[in-house]
Amino acid sequence: MQNADGEFGGPYVGTPDEFWKTITNEIESRALLGCSATGETEGMIRINNEETGLLSGHAYSLINYFELKKDGDDGDEEGPEHRILRLRNPWGMCEWNGEWADDSP
């Protein structure tokens, strides 16, 4: 969640770790969750001039999450290296095509 200045946080969000915990708790509770990218009209989101497959101004449902851990020097798992949300496009077309996409190695 970002405010109009693009800053993360706010009175209902807390830190990024607290926000992640809220999302994961709600997914585990089987709550209905949705999200969208900022935008007044639908349009393809581009990163480094590459189409991502996601649309601004479009709603997605959050259906799952994954935390990929990194190994510590002693072989024990440390904190999350990647936190990934699985989104569902209710239209069933246009999907994320970057790293961690269905076709990504």
C-alpha positions as CSV (number, residue, x, y, z in Angstrom):
1,M,0.0,0.0,0.0
2,Q,1.4,3.3,-1.0
3,N,0.2,6.9,-0.4
4,A,-0.1,9.5,-3.1
5,D,3.6,10.3,-2.8
6,G,4.5,6.6,-3.4
7,E,5.6,6.0,0.2
8,F,4.9,2.7,1.8
9,G,3.1,2.6,5.2
10,G,0.3,4.4,6.9
11,P,-1.6,4.0,10.1
12,Y,-3.3,0.7,9.1
13,V,-0.4,-0.9,7.3
14,G,2.6,-0.7,9.7
15,T,6.0,-1.9,8.6
16,P,6.5,-4.0,5.4
17,D,7.0,-7.1,7.7
18,E,3.8,-6.3,9.6
19,F,1.9,-5.9,6.3
20,W,3.2,-9.2,5.0
21,K,2.1,-10.9,8.2
22,T,-1.4,-9.4,7.8
23,I,-1.7,-10.6,4.2
24,T,-0.4,-14.1,5.0
25,N,-2.7,-14.4,8.0
26,E,-5.7,-13.4,6.0
27,I,-4.9,-15.8,3.1
28,E,-4.5,-18.6,5.6
29,S,-7.9,-17.6,7.1
30,R,-9.3,-18.0,3.6
31,A,-10.4,-14.3,3.5
32,L,-11.2,-12.6,0.2
33,L,-8.4,-10.3,-0.7
34,G,-7.9,-8.1,-3.7
35,C,-5.3,-5.6,-5.0
36,S,-4.7,-3.3,-7.9
37,A,-1.9,-1.2,-9.3
38,T,-2.4,2.6,-9.2
39,G,-3.9,4.0,-12.4
40,E,-7.0,5.9,-13.5
41,T,-7.5,3.7,-16.6
42,E,-6.4,0.3,-17.5
43,G,-3.1,0.1,-19.2
44,M,-0.1,-2.3,-19.4
45,I,2.4,-1.8,-16.7
46,R,6.0,-1.6,-18.0
47,I,9.2,-2.0,-16.2
48,N,12.4,-0.9,-18.1
49,N,10.1,-0.5,-21.1
50,E,9.1,-4.2,-21.0
51,E,5.5,-5.2,-20.7
52,T,4.9,-7.1,-17.4
53,G,1.6,-8.6,-18.2
54,L,-0.1,-6.7,-15.4
55,L,-2.6,-3.9,-15.9
56,S,-2.9,-0.7,-13.9
57,G,-6.4,0.3,-12.9
58,H,-7.4,-3.4,-12.9
59,A,-8.4,-5.6,-9.9
60,Y,-6.7,-8.9,-9.0
61,S,-7.4,-11.4,-6.3
62,L,-4.7,-12.6,-4.0
63,I,-4.9,-16.4,-3.8
64,N,-1.7,-17.6,-2.3
65,Y,1.8,-16.6,-1.0
66,F,5.2,-18.1,-0.9
67,E,8.3,-17.3,1.1
68,L,11.6,-18.6,-0.3
69,K,14.3,-18.8,2.3
70,K,18.0,-18.3,1.9
71,D,20.4,-20.6,3.6
72,G,22.7,-19.2,6.2
73,D,26.4,-19.9,6.4
74,D,25.8,-22.7,8.9
75,G,23.1,-24.4,6.7
76,D,20.2,-23.0,8.8
77,E,17.5,-21.1,7.0
78,E,17.6,-17.4,7.5
79,G,14.8,-14.9,6.8
80,P,12.9,-14.7,3.6
81,E,14.9,-14.0,0.5
82,H,11.8,-13.6,-1.7
83,R,8.2,-13.0,-0.7
84,I,5.9,-13.8,-3.6
85,L,2.1,-13.3,-3.9
86,R,0.1,-15.3,-6.4
87,L,-2.5,-13.1,-8.1
88,R,-5.5,-14.1,-10.1
89,N,-6.8,-12.0,-13.0
90,P,-10.6,-12.4,-12.9
91,W,-10.7,-11.8,-16.7
92,G,-8.4,-14.7,-17.2
93,M,-6.2,-12.9,-19.7
94,C,-2.9,-11.0,-19.3
95,E,-0.7,-12.4,-16.7
96,W,2.7,-11.6,-15.1
97,N,5.5,-12.6,-17.5
98,G,8.6,-11.7,-15.5
99,E,10.6,-13.7,-13.0
100,W,8.6,-16.3,-11.1
101,A,5.9,-16.4,-13.8
102,D,4.4,-19.8,-14.7
103,D,6.8,-20.1,-17.6
104,S,9.9,-18.8,-15.8
105,P,12.8,-21.1,-15.2
